[in-house]
Amino acid sequence: MPAPARRVPGSARLRRQLVEQLESNGCLTSPGVRRAFLAVPRERFLPEISKREGLERVYQNQAIVTAHDERGIPTSSSSQPSMMASMLEQLDLRPGQRVLEVGAGTGYNAALLAKIVGARGRVISVELDAATARGARRGLASVKSRAKVVRGDGREGWPRLGPYDRIIVTASTPTVTRAWHEQLSEGGLLELPLVHRPGQVQAIVTLRKQAQALRSEAVLYGGFMPLRDAPGAPVAPPPPSLGATERIGDQSRSLAQLSGEALRRLSAARRQRLLSLALSEPRTHELGLRAPRPALNLYLMIEAPEDRLVGGWARIGVIGENGDGLALMAGGASTFTRIESYGDSDAERVLLSLIEGWKQRGRPAGHDLRVEVGFPPGAASSDVRLSWGS
Ligand SMILES: C[S@@+](CC[C@H](N)C(=O)[O-])C[C@H]1O[C@@H](n2cnc3c(N)ncnc32)[C@H](O)[C@@H]1O
């Protein structure tokens, strides 16, 4: 006898389950953001995925890629709901506010923003890609959202409808544009994923406008695809990487994976040697502490010299001066407890001294990171300064 078909919960039920999950992991805390997630059906912004893979797929707490460039590098997505919720919370939105979003993507986030600021508020979302902008408009129309999608380069903002109380950028950037600063009201908030080292974890910073400067109020961690220069323009390729994967039957397992600009300066022979080191048995150095992964990851990403830093969210560490050694942080799912090192000991010394610096600074976490952005007269780009407060 065939097994009885499982009844797939309806959209409203799946939204409630997602909200419970976001609340229990601490990403969703305020009534306004909660109401928005309960009210806006995500499937309306992902019609093809929901048709092809079912409604439950749309309500998993995962980013869903919706477009790629010709090399297969993702160019648009619906961001991970927990990241969206954390960013919306950090933006401290109020009914009646005027909000500019840069990077409409599917339009789902614009719909959430519009729910939160309500009928007296205004949401404008700028999208570079014409087809993506059309898709976002369709999604927004299907839920009768008041958010408006315009096509353009969001790095210029959308001056005609400014100033804005809030600006949220949903693609990553190494700089802050003058346009965002100019179009933000005094005391307003700008939230953006800031790239410090390409390919590494990004600090998602919320900055308050104070006259000529922008100063950070809060920091999250994440990874967003980059803002592009023009529709169809290739996304900057990720930093160099080395890897070895074992495939047996239909099972595959990563044996080693290193990435970072630091690999670019090594000759092909040295890169190959480094990979064979990474595949060898490591020496283990127990640190005698449990360092929260996100905090130490962010610290190392900022403080490790760029010509030494390798890894990413999963594994971060440094290479020796000539690539003759490698030292990587290791531990459990949420903490680092040891260093695993390979080859000569120079890399291990560098990593240990960085960890010592982190301890001496009082073990700073994301909320201790201070970001100050200025706009030097005549300079083409912003001056972004990072420091650790207490
Ligand atoms: C991660 S997706 C946005 C996610 C979206 N907010 C959502 O929730 O569905 C980033 C978007 O930024 C757009 N984008 C990239 N560069 C841009 C630019 N210079 N101006 C405006 N949009 C841009 C991409 O086309 C892409 O749709």
PDBQT file of the ligand as one rigid body, heavy atoms in Angstrom, charges set to zero:
ROOT
HETATM    1  C1  LIG A 401      21.577  39.878  -2.605  1.00  0.00    +0.000 C 
HETATM    2  S1  LIG A 401      20.610  40.552  -3.887  1.00  0.00    +0.000 S 
HETATM    3  C2  LIG A 401      19.414  41.525  -3.044  1.00  0.00    +0.000 C 
HETATM    4  C3  LIG A 401      18.479  40.793  -2.136  1.00  0.00    +0.000 C 
HETATM    5  C4  LIG A 401      17.153  41.479  -2.038  1.00  0.00    +0.000 C 
HETATM    6  N1  LIG A 401      17.219  42.681  -1.256  1.00  0.00    +0.000 N 
HETATM    7  C5  LIG A 401      16.084  40.512  -1.546  1.00  0.00    +0.000 C 
HETATM    8  O1  LIG A 401      15.809  40.483  -0.386  1.00  0.00    +0.000 OA
HETATM    9  O2  LIG A 401      15.530  39.765  -2.342  1.00  0.00    +0.000 OA
HETATM   10  C6  LIG A 401      21.648  41.870  -4.510  1.00  0.00    +0.000 C 
HETATM   11  C7  LIG A 401      21.010  42.645  -5.646  1.00  0.00    +0.000 C 
HETATM   12  O3  LIG A 401      21.792  43.819  -5.868  1.00  0.00    +0.000 OA
HETATM   13  C8  LIG A 401      21.713  44.106  -7.260  1.00  0.00    +0.000 C 
HETATM   14  N2  LIG A 401      22.807  45.032  -7.607  1.00  0.00    +0.000 N 
HETATM   15  C9  LIG A 401      24.117  44.747  -7.832  1.00  0.00    +0.000 A 
HETATM   16  N3  LIG A 401      24.785  45.879  -8.107  1.00  0.00    +0.000 NA
HETATM   17  C10 LIG A 401      23.890  46.901  -8.035  1.00  0.00    +0.000 A 
HETATM   18  C11 LIG A 401      23.983  48.302  -8.204  1.00  0.00    +0.000 A 
HETATM   19  N4  LIG A 401      25.140  48.903  -8.502  1.00  0.00    +0.000 N 
HETATM   20  N5  LIG A 401      22.857  49.032  -8.051  1.00  0.00    +0.000 NA
HETATM   21  C12 LIG A 401      21.654  48.448  -7.737  1.00  0.00    +0.000 A 
HETATM   22  N6  LIG A 401      21.515  47.125  -7.567  1.00  0.00    +0.000 NA
HETATM   23  C13 LIG A 401      22.609  46.358  -7.704  1.00  0.00    +0.000 A 
HETATM   24  C14 LIG A 401      21.837  42.734  -7.905  1.00  0.00    +0.000 C 
HETATM   25  O4  LIG A 401      21.367  42.752  -9.251  1.00  0.00    +0.000 OA
HETATM   26  C15 LIG A 401      20.979  41.900  -6.966  1.00  0.00    +0.000 C 
HETATM   27  O5  LIG A 401      19.656  41.819  -7.437  1.00  0.00    +0.000 OA
ENDROOT
TORSDOF 0
